[in-house]
Amino acid sequence: MNSFPVNLFFIPAYAPGLITFFAHLDAIHAQKMKYTRLGMGPHQQILGIIAAGLLSTGILMLSFKNKGKGFQIPDPYHILISE
């Protein structure tokens, strides 16, 4: 995930996958939930699930890239990534 060709695949592939996972949770929640919980109606709960999905996706992407700084790859592994 730290080398150049891998991060071109990783972020565009996994970020939408995580977001669509939470979108599917929203769809199921919208069909099943009809009551107010914790002072929030079903629509506010859906917005909360979407916000949690976007936040967790952002945190995961930043943590896999070490907050954008990357990681130092040990020398024995450079043969695997063709450097």
BELDA-V90249 format. One record per residue. N is the residue number from 1. RES is the residue in one letter. PHI is phi in radians with two decimals (none if undefined). Layout:
n=N res=RES phi=PHI
n=N res=RES phi=PHI
This chain:
n=1 res=M phi=none
n=2 res=N phi=-1.72
n=3 res=S phi=-1.52
n=4 res=F phi=-1.05
n=5 res=P phi=-1.21
n=6 res=V phi=-1.24
n=7 res=N phi=-1.26
n=8 res=L phi=-1.22
n=9 res=F phi=-1.57
n=10 res=F phi=-1.12
n=11 res=I phi=-1.18
n=12 res=P phi=-1.19
n=13 res=A phi=-1.55
n=14 res=Y phi=-1.53
n=15 res=A phi=-1.09
n=16 res=P phi=-1.13
n=17 res=G phi=-1.12
n=18 res=L phi=-1.18
n=19 res=I phi=-1.15
n=20 res=T phi=-1.21
n=21 res=F phi=-1.05
n=22 res=F phi=-1.21
n=23 res=A phi=-1.14
n=24 res=H phi=-1.19
n=25 res=L phi=-1.05
n=26 res=D phi=-1.08
n=27 res=A phi=-1.11
n=28 res=I phi=-1.15
n=29 res=H phi=-1.11
n=30 res=A phi=-1.13
n=31 res=Q phi=-1.35
n=32 res=K phi=-1.59
n=33 res=M phi=-1.57
n=34 res=K phi=-2.16
n=35 res=Y phi=-2.06
n=36 res=T phi=-1.43
n=37 res=R phi=-2.25
n=38 res=L phi=0.96
n=39 res=G phi=1.35
n=40 res=M phi=-2.07
n=41 res=G phi=-1.34
n=42 res=P phi=-1.01
n=43 res=H phi=-1.17
n=44 res=Q phi=-1.17
n=45 res=Q phi=-1.14
n=46 res=I phi=-1.10
n=47 res=L phi=-1.10
n=48 res=G phi=-1.16
n=49 res=I phi=-1.17
n=50 res=I phi=-1.09
n=51 res=A phi=-1.10
n=52 res=A phi=-1.12
n=53 res=G phi=-1.15
n=54 res=L phi=-1.16
n=55 res=L phi=-1.15
n=56 res=S phi=-1.18
n=57 res=T phi=-1.12
n=58 res=G phi=-1.08
n=59 res=I phi=-1.12
n=60 res=L phi=-1.11
n=61 res=M phi=-1.12
n=62 res=L phi=-1.21
n=63 res=S phi=-1.25
n=64 res=F phi=-1.22
n=65 res=K phi=-1.83
n=66 res=N phi=0.98
n=67 res=K phi=1.03
n=68 res=G phi=1.52
n=69 res=K phi=-1.51
n=70 res=G phi=1.44
n=71 res=F phi=-2.15
n=72 res=Q phi=-1.40
n=73 res=I phi=-1.52
n=74 res=P phi=-1.07
n=75 res=D phi=-1.00
n=76 res=P phi=-1.06
n=77 res=Y phi=-1.55
n=78 res=H phi=-1.15
n=79 res=I phi=-1.19
n=80 res=L phi=-1.31
n=81 res=I phi=-1.89
n=82 res=S phi=1.03
n=83 res=E phi=-1.82
